[in-house]
Amino acid sequence: MPEPQLALFLGDPYRCERALAARHSVILEEFPDTERHKTFGDEVDLASLGIELESQSLFVAGRHFVVRHAEAAKDSKGLASFFRRELLPATFLTALATELKESSPLLKSAREKGCLVSFPEFKGKALERAAGELLAEQGISLAPAEGKRLVERSGEDLLAISQEVRKLRVALGEGPLAEDAVDRFSFAGGEASVYPLLDRLGEGNLRAALAILAELREDPSKTFAAAVRHLGRTLAARLLLDEKTPFEGAATILGGPSWLARRLFDQAGRRTSVELATALDCAIGLDLDIKAGLIRPADALLELVLVASSPATRPALGCAGPAGSSPEEVGRGRTPRTGSLPRRSRG
């Protein structure tokens, strides 16, 4: 039976990727010289894609167009319109999405066309069994407790688990796994990225931010600079929310991909503009102290995390402006630090 020309894979990223690989293999069996063209929802040029779908290639028999993270498409209706078309022979279109609202035009079009395939995420014991199958495929045997630990350290994400399983096999060759293999080679056992710290800082989650900071091995100077930039962008997102700026216009102002704008808006939605302005004000002051040699970058980073992530610590540290200050008033200057924490190292 010929492979359908249209497909929307929705749900668990790992299972969607497996389905995409299987689909492309079937297409290649029918049209061996098929080209695959890949893009992402927030980057797709619908005008160009429309022209491609209506044009016949002069060089190959088949073409397979893939749109990952279709939920991020800026023009969902435009993308959905392609799923109502009759495509040229040997032309295939596949969209992948983690989740779509019931009101999504893309979801409605795919259902009407009968090309929707859903892959619910595995949870709990089902996820552990799926992880066990991935381990078995690589010839890896783990005790149940270690397998559960691998799942936890991979964020209970099947795609991340699959990557960690492959890493375990490559790192350890064909030999048996040591008891501490998961701790040594899983993602959480390696160097942490700075981005989770920035996200927790933007949200104001002190406990999580401190836990990440304790494991971070990035250069404190670079991490501090990234934190200052992130707080500035989060404050900008908060002000745009306060002004009720439409998402597309606000995302353009912030710059960068739409998924990053959504993340910033989510974090900004948990804070007030005064909180964020106070944190940014303190960050700027600490930056000046670093450049003047009054504080080490690592100490400044810790102080910034404490101030920016916990409302209760701000008065104690003395970085905050007067109670009830507006963002404009807070930005004009910083009050002296008179808190109970030890004075910063000098020199």
N, C-alpha and C positions, 0 to 999 in steps of 0.2 A: 504493500500500500504506500503510495507516495507520501512524503512528509508534508504536512500542512504548510502553506506559505506564511501564515501568521501565527504567532504564539506570544502569550503573556505569561511569564512565570512569576508567581507572587508568593512571598513568604520567606522561609528560612534561606539566607544567602548561600549556604553551602549546598543545599539541595537544589536550589535554582541553578547554581553553577554546574552541578553534575548534570542536570537536565539539559542545560545549554550545550555541554560537551557532547552528550549523547545525540542531541538533535543535529549538531553540526556534522557528526560522524555519519549519520544517516544521509544527510544532504550530500556529503562528499561521495558516498557510494553511488548516488544517482548522477551527480555532476562533479567528477573528480577535480576539475580545475576551478572550483568555486572560490571566489575571493571573500574574505570576511572583513567587514568594515565596522570598527568599534567606536563608540562614543559614550558620553555620559549625559544623563538627563538635563543637568544644569549647563551643559556645554553644547548640546545638539543644536545645529542650525537647521530649523525645520524647512526653510525655503530650499536650501541645498539638498536636504534629504528628499524633499518632494520631487525635485528635478531628477535625482538619481533613481528614484523608484519608477519614474515614468520614462526613463531612458534605457536603451539596450546597450550593453557593453560590446565594444568592437573586438575585445581581446579574450574574454572568458565566457563560458556558457552560463555559469551560475554566479550569483552574488548574494551574500548573506549579511544583512545589516543588523547590528546588535546595539541596543540602547540600554546600558546599565543604569541603575538608580533612576528609573523612569519617574518615580514619585517626585523627583526634584525638578522636573521639566517646568520651565517658566510658563509655557503655553500648553497646558494639559489638553485643552480642546483641540489644538492643532495637531498634537501627537496622536490623539484619539482618532482624528479624521483619517489617518493612514490605515487604521484598522477597519475602516468601512469601505476601503477601495478594493478593486480587483487588481492585483499586482500582475506585472508582466511574467511570462513563463520563466522558470528558473530563478526567480527573484524571491528572497525570503526576508522577513522582518521579525525580529525577536526583541521583546522588551522584558526587562527584569526589574522588579520592584520589591522592596522589603514589606511595605504596607501601603494600602490605598484606602481612602475613605469611601464609604458606600456611594457618596455623591460624585466620585471621580468619573469624569467623562471617559477616561481610558479604561477603567474597570467596566463601565457600562458597555462600551463598544466591544471589548473583548468577550464579554458574556453574550452579547447579541450575535457575535460572529462564531461563538462556540470554540474559541481558541484560548480560554483561560485555564491555566493549570495552577492549583494552589498547593503549597507545601508548608503546612503549619510547623512552627518551631517545636522541636523536642524539648520537653521539660522533665525534671526529676529523673526517675528511673529510666524513662525512655531515652533521655539524653545520655545517661551512663551506658545503656546498652548500645546506642549508636556509636559512642566513643570506643566501646569494646570492639565493635565491628571494624572500626578504622584501625585500631591497634592490630587486630588479627590480620587485616589485609597486608600490613607491613611486617608480619611475623613477630610482633612484639607481645610479650605476655607480662601483664602487671597484676599484682595482687589487687583485690577489690578496693582496698583503702587507698592504694597508690593511684588507681584509675580514677577514683573519686577526687583525689587531690589534683590530678591533671585537669579534670573538668573545672574545678573551682579556680585554679590558677589561670585558666584560659578564659575566664569571665563567663563560663557556661554558654559559650558561643561555638557552635559546631564547626564553623569555618576556621576559627582560631584553633580549635582542637585539632583539626585535620592538618594544619600547618605545623603545630607542635609535634604531632606524631611523626610527620616526615622529618622534622628536625632531629628528633630522637634517633631515628634510624640512620640518618646521615652522620650524625655526631658519633654514634656508637658502633657503626659498622654492623657486622653480622653477629657480634658477640652478645652474650647475655647482658641484660641491664643491671647496673648496680642499684642497690637499694635507694641511693640518694639521687638517682638519675633525673627524676622529675624536678627535684629542687634545683639541681645543677643546670639543667638544660631548658626547662620551660621558660616561657616569656617572663614570668614574674621573677624568675631566678636570675635574669640578666639585668642589664642596665635599664633603669626606668626612663621613660620619655618625659620631657618637661611639660607636654600638653595636658596630661591629667592634672598636674599641679595648677596650671593656669585655669582650667575649668573649675576646679574646686575653689580657687581664689575668687573667681568671678561669682560663683554661687554663694560664697561666704560660709563654706563648710570647713570650720576650723579643724575638727578632728581628722577628717580625711586629708586635708591639706598638710597637716603636720606629719601624718603617717607617710604620705608620698615624699615629702621633703626629707624625711629620715633615710629613705632608700635612694634618693636621687644622687647621681654621680656626675651631673653636668657641672660645667664651670659656673660658680656662683655669680660672677659678673654678667655673663650672658643670660643666665636665668633671671637675674634681677631686672635686666633691661627688657626681657620678654614680658615679665610681670607688669612692668610699668606700661608698656604698649597695650597689653591686654586690658588693664584697668581703664586706660584711656578709651579704648574701643567699646568696652562694656558700658562706660558712662555715656558715650555717644549713643549707644543703642537705647539706654534708659531714657535719654532726652527725646529721642525719636518716638519712643513709645508714649511718653508724656504728651507729645504733640499729635499723637494719633496719626502718624505718617503711614500711608499704605506700605505694605511689605516690600513690593517691588521697588518703590522709590527709596525706601530706607535702606534696602540691601545695596542699591547702587551707590548711595552716599557712603556706606561703610566700606564698599569695595570688597573684592574677593568673591569666591563662589557662594551660591545661595545657602548651601548646607552650613557654612561657617556663620553666615548672618543669622540663620535660625538658631544656631547654638548660642550666639551672643545675645539674641533677644530672649532666649529661654533663661539665661543667667541673669540678665538685666531685670527680667520680670520678677525675680526673687529679692531684688534690692530696691532701696530708694535712691533717688538722685543725690540726696545729702550724704548717705552712706558712701556711695561710690566717689563722690567729689572729695569727701574727707580722706578716703583711702588714697586717691590719686594725689591729693595735696601732700600727704605724708610721704608717698613714694617719691615725689619730686624733691622734697626736702632731704630725704635719705640719699637720693642720687647726688645732690650737691655736697652732702657730707662725705660721700665716697670719693668724689673728685677732689675734695679738700684734704683728704687723708685722715678724716676724723673717725671713720668707721670702716671695718673690713666688709667687703661685699657679702660674705657669708652671714655676718651678724646683721647687716642691713636687710638681707633677704628674710631672715627669721623674724625680725621686727615687723617687716611689711606684712608677712603672712599673719602674724598675731593681730596687727591693727586692721588689716583689710578683711579678715575672715571672722572676727568675733566682735560684735558690738560691745560686749562687756569689757573688753580689754582697752578700748579706745581712750576712755578718760584716764585710765591708769597710766597709759604710755604717754599721754600728753600730746599726741599727734593730731587729735581731733580739734576742730574749731569749736566755738561756743555752742552750747546746746541750742538747737532750733535754728542754727545758721543756715542760710540759703547756700546753694552751690557757689554763687558768685562771691558771697562773703567768705566762705571757706577758702576759696582759691586765692584770696588776696595775701594770705600769709599764714604761717604756722605758729601756734603757740609753743613756748618753750617746753621741752620734755621735763616733767617734774615727777614722773611716775616712780613706782617702787622697784622697777627692774634695774639691775646694775648698769652703770653708765658704760657706754660703748668703749671698746678698746681703741686706743689711740696709737698712731704710729705704725 
